[in-house]
Amino acid sequence: MIVAIHQPNYMPYLKYFYKMAESDIFIFMDNAQYTRGSWINRVKVKGIESSIWLTVPVKYNFGQNISKVEIVNQKKWARKHLKTLKSLYGNATHFMEFYPTIENILGKTWNSLADLNIEIIESICKILKINTRLVIGSEFNCEGHTTDLLVNMVKEIGGDTYLCGKAAYQEDWKFAENDLKLIRQKYEHPVYRQLHGEFIEGLSILDALFNIGSKKIEWMLSNSITFTPLRDDQLSELSNLDTSIFDIAWVEENFLREMPNKKFLSQVVYSRGSIIGYIVGSSYHGKGHIHRLAVKPNYRRIGLGTNLVESFIDNCTEMNFSNVTVETPADNTENDIFYRSLGFRTLGADELKRYLIQKEKLESMEDRKVYCYPLSFEKMRIR
């Protein structure tokens, strides 16, 4: 049984919920010492030009446990937080789906910081359908500090494995000494569409909920999946995966090849620290083109390829492209079914001629099919 332990933070970031989803039992460590300037009473959200802190004012004594920290309600902090969220995210696609939940929670009077944080986290777990058993640390009869306290809580709850963060600091040997397995979370921060300019990671879970919605996050959490842009440090692993999937494989030079908007349009998918799929694309004459789509065989049939293509289409829409094209082998019926199910259609004879001219292709296309996804009814044809 996998046990994860973490302080009850205020509106935590995505990584927090990945950790919860990957464990069988999650313990809110409110029996740990409160740390000033930590994530326990504050979080970042996306501002117009940079990230902005939302801070809950608190009063505490040095050395006091989180469970004893009180909120200073005279400062009207909740109203300010709600106003900031509405101002920054009011135009986000899914804002009105989830804002009322936060508004309802912050509309109450809270004295305990831990109680507030746990209520928010539990509410978000319900939204994301995270069914991990949640336990409050201060209800344990455990003694000890730092690693000893972690070990004792895992043992008392009946766990045999402790899931910790990638950069967690503890005395690892104490888990082995107590016949407990220690595993570290393997996490690549997903990149998704945000408001207000370039992507910023490490923001409150609310940023993802407001921008991409619960269904996409739920799907990512249930499969331990994260999406990142294509980076040069991924080339070796990408090439190895490509070789294992295709008869004619791409080498690192193929992934390195300069193509218009390649970095913006291409995505790599991770699961527990390993690359399991990718899409490589670029643009030409105001259109998007998919060059390569691959998913590791044991991760197929869970919607990964569909999500990669749909994300590609969304990015092309954002760039005001007229359509998206992709080439596949003419005799590949599986590809034909896949792309048609997503709304692609094959090009007609005249459209294919224009496509070949725009792509400056001279070779025969008898063994290839070209599919097109129109991004607006006014731009249905390849021009």
Secondary structure, DSSP 8 states (H G I E B T S, - for coil): -EEEEE---SS-BHHHHHHHHT-SEEEE-TTSB--TTSSSSEEEEE-SSSEEEEE--EE--TT-BGGG-EE-GGG-HHHHHHHHHHHHHTTSTTHHHHHHHHHHHHTS---BHHHHHHHHHHHHHHHTT---EEEEGGGS----SHHHHHHHHHHHTT-SEEEE-TT--S-THHHHHTT-EEEE----------SSSS---S-BHHHHHHHH-HHHHHHHHHTTEEEEE--GGGHHHHHHHHHHH-SS---HHHHHS--TTHHHH-EEEEETTEEEEEEEEEEETTEEEEEEEEE-GGGTTSSHHHHHHHHHHHHHHHTT-SEEEEEEETT-HHHHHHHHHTT-EE--HHHHHHHHHHTT--S--TTEEEEEEES-GGG-S--
